[in-house]
Amino acid sequence: MCASHNRAKQNPGWTVVTDVDTGRHTATLTTPTGHSHVSRAPAPPGHHDQPVSLVERQLRALLDAA
């Protein structure tokens, strides 16, 4: 969460609900007008959400062999 949103959530009428059930920290901010915005933490370093491509596997093999 950026600094301005971190400060804004402390103003009257704003609510923040946090959740870690998905494995990643999630914060849902609700504005005084009722609009909700979801902020999710990025994946931890070294964690891949997408499969590793053939080129990445080949590059890793070359780097490991060096």
mmCIF file as Biopython writes it, N, C-alpha, C and O atoms, coordinates in Angstrom:
data_model
#
loop_
_atom_site.group_PDB
_atom_site.id
_atom_site.type_symbol
_atom_site.label_atom_id
_atom_site.label_alt_id
_atom_site.label_comp_id
_atom_site.label_asym_id
_atom_site.label_entity_id
_atom_site.label_seq_id
_atom_site.pdbx_PDB_ins_code
_atom_site.Cartn_x
_atom_site.Cartn_y
_atom_site.Cartn_z
_atom_site.occupancy
_atom_site.B_iso_or_equiv
_atom_site.auth_seq_id
_atom_site.auth_asym_id
_atom_site.pdbx_PDB_model_num
ATOM 1   N N  . MET A ? 1  ? 0.848   -1.163  0.000   1.0 0.0 1  A 1 
ATOM 2   C CA . MET A ? 1  ? 0.000   0.000   0.000   1.0 0.0 1  A 1 
ATOM 3   C C  . MET A ? 1  ? 0.899   1.232   0.000   1.0 0.0 1  A 1 
ATOM 4   O O  . MET A ? 1  ? 1.871   1.301   0.752   1.0 0.0 1  A 1 
ATOM 5   N N  . CYS A ? 2  ? 0.570   2.193   -0.839  1.0 0.0 2  A 1 
ATOM 6   C CA . CYS A ? 2  ? 1.397   3.393   -0.922  1.0 0.0 2  A 1 
ATOM 7   C C  . CYS A ? 2  ? 1.158   4.288   0.299   1.0 0.0 2  A 1 
ATOM 8   O O  . CYS A ? 2  ? 0.181   4.110   1.027   1.0 0.0 2  A 1 
ATOM 9   N N  . ALA A ? 3  ? 2.045   5.233   0.509   1.0 0.0 3  A 1 
ATOM 10  C CA . ALA A ? 3  ? 1.983   6.099   1.693   1.0 0.0 3  A 1 
ATOM 11  C C  . ALA A ? 3  ? 0.683   6.892   1.751   1.0 0.0 3  A 1 
ATOM 12  O O  . ALA A ? 3  ? 0.102   7.043   2.826   1.0 0.0 3  A 1 
ATOM 13  N N  . SER A ? 4  ? 0.214   7.404   0.604   1.0 0.0 4  A 1 
ATOM 14  C CA . SER A ? 4  ? -1.011  8.219   0.631   1.0 0.0 4  A 1 
ATOM 15  C C  . SER A ? 4  ? -2.229  7.382   1.012   1.0 0.0 4  A 1 
ATOM 16  O O  . SER A ? 4  ? -3.091  7.860   1.749   1.0 0.0 4  A 1 
ATOM 17  N N  . HIS A ? 5  ? -2.321  6.138   0.523   1.0 0.0 5  A 1 
ATOM 18  C CA . HIS A ? 5  ? -3.432  5.267   0.912   1.0 0.0 5  A 1 
ATOM 19  C C  . HIS A ? 5  ? -3.303  4.859   2.376   1.0 0.0 5  A 1 
ATOM 20  O O  . HIS A ? 5  ? -4.308  4.714   3.072   1.0 0.0 5  A 1 
ATOM 21  N N  . ASN A ? 6  ? -2.085  4.677   2.836   1.0 0.0 6  A 1 
ATOM 22  C CA . ASN A ? 6  ? -1.873  4.323   4.228   1.0 0.0 6  A 1 
ATOM 23  C C  . ASN A ? 6  ? -2.373  5.439   5.150   1.0 0.0 6  A 1 
ATOM 24  O O  . ASN A ? 6  ? -2.963  5.164   6.195   1.0 0.0 6  A 1 
ATOM 25  N N  . ARG A ? 7  ? -2.138  6.692   4.764   1.0 0.0 7  A 1 
ATOM 26  C CA . ARG A ? 7  ? -2.640  7.822   5.557   1.0 0.0 7  A 1 
ATOM 27  C C  . ARG A ? 7  ? -4.153  7.975   5.407   1.0 0.0 7  A 1 
ATOM 28  O O  . ARG A ? 7  ? -4.851  8.251   6.383   1.0 0.0 7  A 1 
ATOM 29  N N  . ALA A ? 8  ? -4.660  7.796   4.184   1.0 0.0 8  A 1 
ATOM 30  C CA . ALA A ? 8  ? -6.091  7.991   3.921   1.0 0.0 8  A 1 
ATOM 31  C C  . ALA A ? 8  ? -6.948  7.034   4.733   1.0 0.0 8  A 1 
ATOM 32  O O  . ALA A ? 8  ? -8.029  7.407   5.188   1.0 0.0 8  A 1 
ATOM 33  N N  . LYS A ? 9  ? -6.484  5.817   4.920   1.0 0.0 9  A 1 
ATOM 34  C CA . LYS A ? 9  ? -7.294  4.823   5.629   1.0 0.0 9  A 1 
ATOM 35  C C  . LYS A ? 9  ? -7.514  5.184   7.091   1.0 0.0 9  A 1 
ATOM 36  O O  . LYS A ? 9  ? -8.365  4.590   7.753   1.0 0.0 9  A 1 
ATOM 37  N N  . GLN A ? 10 ? -6.762  6.144   7.599   1.0 0.0 10 A 1 
ATOM 38  C CA . GLN A ? 10 ? -6.916  6.565   8.991   1.0 0.0 10 A 1 
ATOM 39  C C  . GLN A ? 10 ? -7.943  7.685   9.145   1.0 0.0 10 A 1 
ATOM 40  O O  . GLN A ? 10 ? -8.275  8.067   10.267  1.0 0.0 10 A 1 
ATOM 41  N N  . ASN A ? 11 ? -8.448  8.215   8.031   1.0 0.0 11 A 1 
ATOM 42  C CA . ASN A ? 11 ? -9.449  9.287   8.075   1.0 0.0 11 A 1 
ATOM 43  C C  . ASN A ? 11 ? -10.827 8.722   8.401   1.0 0.0 11 A 1 
ATOM 44  O O  . ASN A ? 11 ? -11.083 7.544   8.152   1.0 0.0 11 A 1 
ATOM 45  N N  . PRO A ? 12 ? -11.716 9.542   8.954   1.0 0.0 12 A 1 
ATOM 46  C CA . PRO A ? 12 ? -13.076 9.081   9.263   1.0 0.0 12 A 1 
ATOM 47  C C  . PRO A ? 12 ? -13.791 8.577   8.014   1.0 0.0 12 A 1 
ATOM 48  O O  . PRO A ? 12 ? -13.661 9.160   6.938   1.0 0.0 12 A 1 
ATOM 49  N N  . GLY A ? 13 ? -14.542 7.495   8.165   1.0 0.0 13 A 1 
ATOM 50  C CA . GLY A ? 13 ? -15.327 6.953   7.062   1.0 0.0 13 A 1 
ATOM 51  C C  . GLY A ? 13 ? -14.627 5.881   6.258   1.0 0.0 13 A 1 
ATOM 52  O O  . GLY A ? 13 ? -15.278 5.184   5.480   1.0 0.0 13 A 1 
ATOM 53  N N  . TRP A ? 14 ? -13.340 5.724   6.413   1.0 0.0 14 A 1 
ATOM 54  C CA . TRP A ? 14 ? -12.578 4.705   5.697   1.0 0.0 14 A 1 
ATOM 55  C C  . TRP A ? 14 ? -12.507 3.455   6.563   1.0 0.0 14 A 1 
ATOM 56  O O  . TRP A ? 14 ? -12.389 3.539   7.785   1.0 0.0 14 A 1 
ATOM 57  N N  . THR A ? 15 ? -12.582 2.284   5.913   1.0 0.0 15 A 1 
ATOM 58  C CA . THR A ? 15 ? -12.389 1.027   6.633   1.0 0.0 15 A 1 
ATOM 59  C C  . THR A ? 15 ? -11.381 0.177   5.874   1.0 0.0 15 A 1 
ATOM 60  O O  . THR A ? 15 ? -11.250 0.271   4.653   1.0 0.0 15 A 1 
ATOM 61  N N  . VAL A ? 16 ? -10.676 -0.652  6.630   1.0 0.0 16 A 1 
ATOM 62  C CA . VAL A ? 16 ? -9.708  -1.569  6.043   1.0 0.0 16 A 1 
ATOM 63  C C  . VAL A ? 16 ? -9.935  -2.941  6.652   1.0 0.0 16 A 1 
ATOM 64  O O  . VAL A ? 16 ? -10.005 -3.092  7.871   1.0 0.0 16 A 1 
ATOM 65  N N  . VAL A ? 17 ? -10.050 -3.940  5.783   1.0 0.0 17 A 1 
ATOM 66  C CA . VAL A ? 17 ? -10.178 -5.322  6.226   1.0 0.0 17 A 1 
ATOM 67  C C  . VAL A ? 17 ? -9.008  -6.087  5.634   1.0 0.0 17 A 1 
ATOM 68  O O  . VAL A ? 17 ? -8.781  -6.034  4.425   1.0 0.0 17 A 1 
ATOM 69  N N  . THR A ? 18 ? -8.262  -6.798  6.470   1.0 0.0 18 A 1 
ATOM 70  C CA . THR A ? 18 ? -7.119  -7.562  5.977   1.0 0.0 18 A 1 
ATOM 71  C C  . THR A ? 18 ? -7.447  -9.047  5.996   1.0 0.0 18 A 1 
ATOM 72  O O  . THR A ? 18 ? -8.275  -9.510  6.779   1.0 0.0 18 A 1 
ATOM 73  N N  . ASP A ? 19 ? -6.774  -9.784  5.110   1.0 0.0 19 A 1 
ATOM 74  C CA . ASP A ? 19 ? -7.010  -11.218 4.977   1.0 0.0 19 A 1 
ATOM 75  C C  . ASP A ? 19 ? -5.722  -11.879 4.522   1.0 0.0 19 A 1 
ATOM 76  O O  . ASP A ? 19 ? -5.023  -11.349 3.658   1.0 0.0 19 A 1 
ATOM 77  N N  . VAL A ? 20 ? -5.407  -13.014 5.085   1.0 0.0 20 A 1 
ATOM 78  C CA . VAL A ? 20 ? -4.238  -13.789 4.643   1.0 0.0 20 A 1 
ATOM 79  C C  . VAL A ? 20 ? -4.640  -15.213 4.278   1.0 0.0 20 A 1 
ATOM 80  O O  . VAL A ? 20 ? -3.771  -16.064 4.091   1.0 0.0 20 A 1 
ATOM 81  N N  . ASP A ? 21 ? -5.945  -15.491 4.173   1.0 0.0 21 A 1 
ATOM 82  C CA . ASP A ? 21 ? -6.418  -16.843 3.869   1.0 0.0 21 A 1 
ATOM 83  C C  . ASP A ? 21 ? -5.977  -17.324 2.493   1.0 0.0 21 A 1 
ATOM 84  O O  . ASP A ? 21 ? -5.886  -18.531 2.270   1.0 0.0 21 A 1 
ATOM 85  N N  . THR A ? 22 ? -5.705  -16.419 1.574   1.0 0.0 22 A 1 
ATOM 86  C CA . THR A ? 22 ? -5.318  -16.795 0.218   1.0 0.0 22 A 1 
ATOM 87  C C  . THR A ? 22 ? -3.829  -17.113 0.123   1.0 0.0 22 A 1 
ATOM 88  O O  . THR A ? 22 ? -3.341  -17.478 -0.946  1.0 0.0 22 A 1 
ATOM 89  N N  . GLY A ? 23 ? -3.107  -16.977 1.229   1.0 0.0 23 A 1 
ATOM 90  C CA . GLY A ? 23 ? -1.670  -17.214 1.212   1.0 0.0 23 A 1 
ATOM 91  C C  . GLY A ? 23 ? -0.875  -15.936 1.002   1.0 0.0 23 A 1 
ATOM 92  O O  . GLY A ? 23 ? 0.325   -15.901 1.273   1.0 0.0 23 A 1 
ATOM 93  N N  . ARG A ? 24 ? -1.523  -14.899 0.528   1.0 0.0 24 A 1 
ATOM 94  C CA . ARG A ? 24 ? -0.880  -13.599 0.360   1.0 0.0 24 A 1 
ATOM 95  C C  . ARG A ? 24 ? -1.691  -12.569 1.109   1.0 0.0 24 A 1 
ATOM 96  O O  . ARG A ? 24 ? -2.920  -12.631 1.144   1.0 0.0 24 A 1 
ATOM 97  N N  . HIS A ? 25 ? -0.998  -11.627 1.702   1.0 0.0 25 A 1 
ATOM 98  C CA . HIS A ? 25 ? -1.684  -10.577 2.459   1.0 0.0 25 A 1 
ATOM 99  C C  . HIS A ? 25 ? -2.544  -9.744  1.511   1.0 0.0 25 A 1 
ATOM 100 O O  . HIS A ? 25 ? -2.068  -9.281  0.475   1.0 0.0 25 A 1 
ATOM 101 N N  . THR A ? 26 ? -3.800  -9.560  1.870   1.0 0.0 26 A 1 
ATOM 102 C CA . THR A ? 26 ? -4.732  -8.752  1.086   1.0 0.0 26 A 1 
ATOM 103 C C  . THR A ? 26 ? -5.376  -7.717  1.992   1.0 0.0 26 A 1 
ATOM 104 O O  . THR A ? 26 ? -5.790  -8.031  3.107   1.0 0.0 26 A 1 
ATOM 105 N N  . ALA A ? 27 ? -5.459  -6.496  1.517   1.0 0.0 27 A 1 
ATOM 106 C CA . ALA A ? 27 ? -6.152  -5.434  2.249   1.0 0.0 27 A 1 
ATOM 107 C C  . ALA A ? 27 ? -7.247  -4.884  1.347   1.0 0.0 27 A 1 
ATOM 108 O O  . ALA A ? 27 ? -6.989  -4.506  0.204   1.0 0.0 27 A 1 
ATOM 109 N N  . THR A ? 28 ? -8.478  -4.841  1.869   1.0 0.0 28 A 1 
ATOM 110 C CA . THR A ? 28 ? -9.596  -4.253  1.147   1.0 0.0 28 A 1 
ATOM 111 C C  . THR A ? 28 ? -9.937  -2.933  1.817   1.0 0.0 28 A 1 
ATOM 112 O O  . THR A ? 28 ? -10.371 -2.901  2.969   1.0 0.0 28 A 1 
ATOM 113 N N  . LEU A ? 29 ? -9.736  -1.845  1.085   1.0 0.0 29 A 1 
ATOM 114 C CA . LEU A ? 29 ? -10.028 -0.501  1.595   1.0 0.0 29 A 1 
ATOM 115 C C  . LEU A ? 29 ? -11.395 -0.075  1.068   1.0 0.0 29 A 1 
ATOM 116 O O  . LEU A ? 29 ? -11.679 -0.206  -0.122  1.0 0.0 29 A 1 
ATOM 117 N N  . THR A ? 30 ? -12.232 0.434   1.959   1.0 0.0 30 A 1 
ATOM 118 C CA . THR A ? 30 ? -13.534 0.944   1.552   1.0 0.0 30 A 1 
ATOM 119 C C  . THR A ? 30 ? -13.573 2.430   1.871   1.0 0.0 30 A 1 
ATOM 120 O O  . THR A ? 30 ? -13.306 2.849   2.997   1.0 0.0 30 A 1 
ATOM 121 N N  . THR A ? 31 ? -13.913 3.218   0.853   1.0 0.0 31 A 1 
ATOM 122 C CA . THR A ? 31 ? -13.932 4.679   0.974   1.0 0.0 31 A 1 
ATOM 123 C C  . THR A ? 31 ? -15.225 5.133   1.663   1.0 0.0 31 A 1 
ATOM 124 O O  . THR A ? 31 ? -16.160 4.346   1.813   1.0 0.0 31 A 1 
ATOM 125 N N  . PRO A ? 32 ? -15.274 6.388   2.076   1.0 0.0 32 A 1 
ATOM 126 C CA . PRO A ? 32 ? -16.514 6.905   2.671   1.0 0.0 32 A 1 
ATOM 127 C C  . PRO A ? 32 ? -17.712 6.841   1.713   1.0 0.0 32 A 1 
ATOM 128 O O  . PRO A ? 32 ? -18.859 6.842   2.158   1.0 0.0 32 A 1 
ATOM 129 N N  . THR A ? 33 ? -17.449 6.785   0.399   1.0 0.0 33 A 1 
ATOM 130 C CA . THR A ? 33 ? -18.546 6.700   -0.581  1.0 0.0 33 A 1 
ATOM 131 C C  . THR A ? 33 ? -18.973 5.265   -0.852  1.0 0.0 33 A 1 
ATOM 132 O O  . THR A ? 33 ? -19.905 5.032   -1.622  1.0 0.0 33 A 1 
ATOM 133 N N  . GLY A ? 34 ? -18.294 4.290   -0.220  1.0 0.0 34 A 1 
ATOM 134 C CA . GLY A ? 34 ? -18.666 2.887   -0.380  1.0 0.0 34 A 1 
ATOM 135 C C  . GLY A ? 34 ? -17.893 2.138   -1.448  1.0 0.0 34 A 1 
ATOM 136 O O  . GLY A ? 34 ? -18.120 0.943   -1.638  1.0 0.0 34 A 1 
ATOM 137 N N  . HIS A ? 35 ? -16.995 2.796   -2.145  1.0 0.0 35 A 1 
ATOM 138 C CA . HIS A ? 35 ? -16.183 2.122   -3.153  1.0 0.0 35 A 1 
ATOM 139 C C  . HIS A ? 35 ? -15.090 1.302   -2.463  1.0 0.0 35 A 1 
ATOM 140 O O  . HIS A ? 35 ? -14.473 1.754   -1.498  1.0 0.0 35 A 1 
ATOM 141 N N  . SER A ? 36 ? -14.863 0.097   -2.972  1.0 0.0 36 A 1 
ATOM 142 C CA . SER A ? 36 ? -13.837 -0.773  -2.393  1.0 0.0 36 A 1 
ATOM 143 C C  . SER A ? 36 ? -12.675 -0.940  -3.356  1.0 0.0 36 A 1 
ATOM 144 O O  . SER A ? 36 ? -12.854 -1.005  -4.572  1.0 0.0 36 A 1 
ATOM 145 N N  . HIS A ? 37 ? -11.484 -1.008  -2.785  1.0 0.0 37 A 1 
ATOM 146 C CA . HIS A ? 37 ? -10.259 -1.205  -3.547  1.0 0.0 37 A 1 
ATOM 147 C C  . HIS A ? 37 ? -9.459  -2.302  -2.849  1.0 0.0 37 A 1 
ATOM 148 O O  . HIS A ? 37 ? -9.278  -2.273  -1.631  1.0 0.0 37 A 1 
ATOM 149 N N  . VAL A ? 38 ? -8.981  -3.274  -3.636  1.0 0.0 38 A 1 
ATOM 150 C CA . VAL A ? 38 ? -8.236  -4.398  -3.072  1.0 0.0 38 A 1 
ATOM 151 C C  . VAL A ? 38 ? -6.760  -4.232  -3.406  1.0 0.0 38 A 1 
ATOM 152 O O  . VAL A ? 38 ? -6.395  -3.930  -4.543  1.0 0.0 38 A 1 
ATOM 153 N N  . SER A ? 39 ? -5.924  -4.432  -2.404  1.0 0.0 39 A 1 
ATOM 154 C CA . SER A ? 39 ? -4.473  -4.369  -2.563  1.0 0.0 39 A 1 
ATOM 155 C C  . SER A ? 39 ? -3.894  -5.700  -2.107  1.0 0.0 39 A 1 
ATOM 156 O O  . SER A ? 39 ? -4.105  -6.113  -0.967  1.0 0.0 39 A 1 
ATOM 157 N N  . ARG A ? 40 ? -3.158  -6.378  -3.000  1.0 0.0 40 A 1 
ATOM 158 C CA . ARG A ? 40 ? -2.562  -7.667  -2.664  1.0 0.0 40 A 1 
ATOM 159 C C  . ARG A ? 40 ? -1.041  -7.543  -2.640  1.0 0.0 40 A 1 
ATOM 160 O O  . ARG A ? 40 ? -0.442  -6.883  -3.489  1.0 0.0 40 A 1 
ATOM 161 N N  . ALA A ? 41 ? -0.442  -8.181  -1.667  1.0 0.0 41 A 1 
ATOM 162 C CA . ALA A ? 41 ? 1.017   -8.207  -1.585  1.0 0.0 41 A 1 
ATOM 163 C C  . ALA A ? 41 ? 1.566   -9.029  -2.751  1.0 0.0 41 A 1 
ATOM 164 O O  . ALA A ? 41 ? 0.937   -9.997  -3.180  1.0 0.0 41 A 1 
ATOM 165 N N  . PRO A ? 42 ? 2.727   -8.652  -3.260  1.0 0.0 42 A 1 
ATOM 166 C CA . PRO A ? 42 ? 3.334   -9.451  -4.336  1.0 0.0 42 A 1 
ATOM 167 C C  . PRO A ? 42 ? 3.794   -10.796 -3.803  1.0 0.0 42 A 1 
ATOM 168 O O  . PRO A ? 42 ? 3.912   -10.996 -2.594  1.0 0.0 42 A 1 
ATOM 169 N N  . ALA A ? 43 ? 4.049   -11.708 -4.719  1.0 0.0 43 A 1 
ATOM 170 C CA . ALA A ? 43 ? 4.556   -13.025 -4.340  1.0 0.0 43 A 1 
ATOM 171 C C  . ALA A ? 43 ? 5.925   -12.868 -3.675  1.0 0.0 43 A 1 
ATOM 172 O O  . ALA A ? 43 ? 6.671   -11.946 -4.006  1.0 0.0 43 A 1 
ATOM 173 N N  . PRO A ? 44 ? 6.255   -13.752 -2.752  1.0 0.0 44 A 1 
ATOM 174 C CA . PRO A ? 44 ? 7.567   -13.676 -2.113  1.0 0.0 44 A 1 
ATOM 175 C C  . PRO A ? 44 ? 8.689   -13.869 -3.140  1.0 0.0 44 A 1 
ATOM 176 O O  . PRO A ? 44 ? 8.470   -14.487 -4.182  1.0 0.0 44 A 1 
ATOM 177 N N  . PRO A ? 45 ? 9.876   -13.349 -2.859  1.0 0.0 45 A 1 
ATOM 178 C CA . PRO A ? 45 ? 10.998  -13.534 -3.782  1.0 0.0 45 A 1 
ATOM 179 C C  . PRO A ? 45 ? 11.250  -15.015 -4.043  1.0 0.0 45 A 1 
ATOM 180 O O  . PRO A ? 45 ? 11.214  -15.840 -3.131  1.0 0.0 45 A 1 
ATOM 181 N N  . GLY A ? 46 ? 11.501  -15.325 -5.295  1.0 0.0 46 A 1 
ATOM 182 C CA . GLY A ? 46 ? 11.777  -16.707 -5.674  1.0 0.0 46 A 1 
ATOM 183 C C  . GLY A ? 46 ? 10.540  -17.528 -5.955  1.0 0.0 46 A 1 
ATOM 184 O O  . GLY A ? 46 ? 10.650  -18.676 -6.387  1.0 0.0 46 A 1 
ATOM 185 N N  . HIS A ? 47 ? 9.353   -16.966 -5.721  1.0 0.0 47 A 1 
ATOM 186 C CA . HIS A ? 47 ? 8.099   -17.671 -5.967  1.0 0.0 47 A 1 
ATOM 187 C C  . HIS A ? 47 ? 7.607   -17.303 -7.366  1.0 0.0 47 A 1 
ATOM 188 O O  . HIS A ? 47 ? 7.610   -16.131 -7.743  1.0 0.0 47 A 1 
ATOM 189 N N  . HIS A ? 48 ? 7.190   -18.299 -8.123  1.0 0.0 48 A 1 
ATOM 190 C CA . HIS A ? 48 ? 6.728   -18.050 -9.486  1.0 0.0 48 A 1 
ATOM 191 C C  . HIS A ? 48 ? 5.244   -18.371 -9.588  1.0 0.0 48 A 1 
ATOM 192 O O  . HIS A ? 48 ? 4.829   -19.497 -9.318  1.0 0.0 48 A 1 
ATOM 193 N N  . ASP A ? 49 ? 4.444   -17.381 -9.976  1.0 0.0 49 A 1 
ATOM 194 C CA . ASP A ? 49 ? 3.025   -17.609 -10.200 1.0 0.0 49 A 1 
ATOM 195 C C  . ASP A ? 49 ? 2.771   -18.253 -11.559 1.0 0.0 49 A 1 
ATOM 196 O O  . ASP A ? 49 ? 1.753   -18.916 -11.761 1.0 0.0 49 A 1 
ATOM 197 N N  . GLN A ? 50 ? 3.698   -18.054 -12.480 1.0 0.0 50 A 1 
ATOM 198 C CA . GLN A ? 50 ? 3.537   -18.587 -13.821 1.0 0.0 50 A 1 
ATOM 199 C C  . GLN A ? 50 ? 4.594   -19.652 -14.067 1.0 0.0 50 A 1 
ATOM 200 O O  . GLN A ? 50 ? 5.663   -19.622 -13.458 1.0 0.0 50 A 1 
ATOM 201 N N  . PRO A ? 51 ? 4.297   -20.593 -14.960 1.0 0.0 51 A 1 
ATOM 202 C CA . PRO A ? 51 ? 5.296   -21.617 -15.266 1.0 0.0 51 A 1 
ATOM 203 C C  . PRO A ? 51 ? 6.562   -20.997 -15.861 1.0 0.0 51 A 1 
ATOM 204 O O  . PRO A ? 51 ? 6.504   -19.974 -16.543 1.0 0.0 51 A 1 
ATOM 205 N N  . VAL A ? 52 ? 7.688   -21.624 -15.596 1.0 0.0 52 A 1 
ATOM 206 C CA . VAL A ? 52 ? 8.961   -21.150 -16.123 1.0 0.0 52 A 1 
ATOM 207 C C  . VAL A ? 52 ? 9.048   -21.566 -17.592 1.0 0.0 52 A 1 
ATOM 208 O O  . VAL A ? 52 ? 8.789   -22.721 -17.929 1.0 0.0 52 A 1 
ATOM 209 N N  . SER A ? 53 ? 9.416   -20.620 -18.467 1.0 0.0 53 A 1 
ATOM 210 C CA . SER A ? 53 ? 9.473   -20.891 -19.902 1.0 0.0 53 A 1 
ATOM 211 C C  . SER A ? 53 ? 10.699  -21.730 -20.246 1.0 0.0 53 A 1 
ATOM 212 O O  . SER A ? 53 ? 11.621  -21.864 -19.441 1.0 0.0 53 A 1 
ATOM 213 N N  . LEU A ? 54 ? 10.697  -22.288 -21.440 1.0 0.0 54 A 1 
ATOM 214 C CA . LEU A ? 54 ? 11.817  -23.085 -21.929 1.0 0.0 54 A 1 
ATOM 215 C C  . LEU A ? 54 ? 13.096  -22.256 -21.948 1.0 0.0 54 A 1 
ATOM 216 O O  . LEU A ? 54 ? 14.156  -22.744 -21.555 1.0 0.0 54 A 1 
ATOM 217 N N  . VAL A ? 55 ? 13.009  -21.008 -22.402 1.0 0.0 55 A 1 
ATOM 218 C CA . VAL A ? 55 ? 14.187  -20.140 -22.464 1.0 0.0 55 A 1 
ATOM 219 C C  . VAL A ? 55 ? 14.738  -19.904 -21.056 1.0 0.0 55 A 1 
ATOM 220 O O  . VAL A ? 55 ? 15.951  -19.931 -20.853 1.0 0.0 55 A 1 
ATOM 221 N N  . GLU A ? 56 ? 13.851  -19.674 -20.085 1.0 0.0 56 A 1 
ATOM 222 C CA . GLU A ? 56 ? 14.311  -19.471 -18.705 1.0 0.0 56 A 1 
ATOM 223 C C  . GLU A ? 56 ? 14.974  -20.726 -18.146 1.0 0.0 56 A 1 
ATOM 224 O O  . GLU A ? 56 ? 15.969  -20.630 -17.427 1.0 0.0 56 A 1 
ATOM 225 N N  . ARG A ? 57 ? 14.434  -21.902 -18.468 1.0 0.0 57 A 1 
ATOM 226 C CA . ARG A ? 57 ? 15.053  -23.161 -18.001 1.0 0.0 57 A 1 
ATOM 227 C C  . ARG A ? 57 ? 16.434  -23.343 -18.623 1.0 0.0 57 A 1 
ATOM 228 O O  . ARG A ? 57 ? 17.380  -23.744 -17.945 1.0 0.0 57 A 1 
ATOM 229 N N  . GLN A ? 58 ? 16.543  -23.044 -19.924 1.0 0.0 58 A 1 
ATOM 230 C CA . GLN A ? 58 ? 17.835  -23.182 -20.600 1.0 0.0 58 A 1 
ATOM 231 C C  . GLN A ? 58 ? 18.853  -22.188 -20.039 1.0 0.0 58 A 1 
ATOM 232 O O  . GLN A ? 58 ? 20.014  -22.540 -19.828 1.0 0.0 58 A 1 
ATOM 233 N N  . LEU A ? 59 ? 18.430  -20.972 -19.802 1.0 0.0 59 A 1 
ATOM 234 C CA . LEU A ? 59 ? 19.319  -19.963 -19.232 1.0 0.0 59 A 1 
ATOM 235 C C  . LEU A ? 59 ? 19.774  -20.381 -17.838 1.0 0.0 59 A 1 
ATOM 236 O O  . LEU A ? 59 ? 20.951  -20.248 -17.506 1.0 0.0 59 A 1 
ATOM 237 N N  . ARG A ? 60 ? 18.850  -20.886 -17.020 1.0 0.0 60 A 1 
ATOM 238 C CA . ARG A ? 60 ? 19.197  -21.348 -15.676 1.0 0.0 60 A 1 
ATOM 239 C C  . ARG A ? 60 ? 20.225  -22.469 -15.754 1.0 0.0 60 A 1 
ATOM 240 O O  . ARG A ? 60 ? 21.164  -22.497 -14.958 1.0 0.0 60 A 1 
ATOM 241 N N  . ALA A ? 61 ? 20.065  -23.396 -16.701 1.0 0.0 61 A 1 
ATOM 242 C CA . ALA A ? 61 ? 21.007  -24.506 -16.861 1.0 0.0 61 A 1 
ATOM 243 C C  . ALA A ? 61 ? 22.396  -23.984 -17.236 1.0 0.0 61 A 1 
ATOM 244 O O  . ALA A ? 61 ? 23.405  -24.468 -16.723 1.0 0.0 61 A 1 
ATOM 245 N N  . LEU A ? 62 ? 22.442  -22.992 -18.137 1.0 0.0 62 A 1 
ATOM 246 C CA . LEU A ? 62 ? 23.726  -22.416 -18.534 1.0 0.0 62 A 1 
ATOM 247 C C  . LEU A ? 62 ? 24.395  -21.697 -17.363 1.0 0.0 62 A 1 
ATOM 248 O O  . LEU A ? 62 ? 25.604  -21.814 -17.163 1.0 0.0 62 A 1 
ATOM 249 N N  . LEU A ? 63 ? 23.605  -20.957 -16.597 1.0 0.0 63 A 1 
ATOM 250 C CA . LEU A ? 63 ? 24.156  -20.250 -15.443 1.0 0.0 63 A 1 
ATOM 251 C C  . LEU A ? 63 ? 24.633  -21.216 -14.366 1.0 0.0 63 A 1 
ATOM 252 O O  . LEU A ? 63 ? 25.667  -20.986 -13.739 1.0 0.0 63 A 1 
ATOM 253 N N  . ASP A ? 64 ? 23.895  -22.284 -14.150 1.0 0.0 64 A 1 
ATOM 254 C CA . ASP A ? 64 ? 24.292  -23.282 -13.153 1.0 0.0 64 A 1 
ATOM 255 C C  . ASP A ? 64 ? 25.567  -24.003 -13.567 1.0 0.0 64 A 1 
ATOM 256 O O  . ASP A ? 64 ? 26.367  -24.400 -12.720 1.0 0.0 64 A 1 
ATOM 257 N N  . ALA A ? 65 ? 25.753  -24.171 -14.871 1.0 0.0 65 A 1 
ATOM 258 C CA . ALA A ? 65 ? 26.936  -24.876 -15.375 1.0 0.0 65 A 1 
ATOM 259 C C  . ALA A ? 65 ? 28.175  -23.988 -15.365 1.0 0.0 65 A 1 
ATOM 260 O O  . ALA A ? 65 ? 29.298  -24.491 -15.398 1.0 0.0 65 A 1 
ATOM 261 N N  . ALA A ? 66 ? 27.985  -22.689 -15.321 1.0 0.0 66 A 1 
ATOM 262 C CA . ALA A ? 66 ? 29.120  -21.752 -15.385 1.0 0.0 66 A 1 
ATOM 263 C C  . ALA A ? 66 ? 29.932  -21.743 -14.107 1.0 0.0 66 A 1 
ATOM 264 O O  . ALA A ? 66 ? 30.916  -21.010 -14.005 1.0 0.0 66 A 1 
#
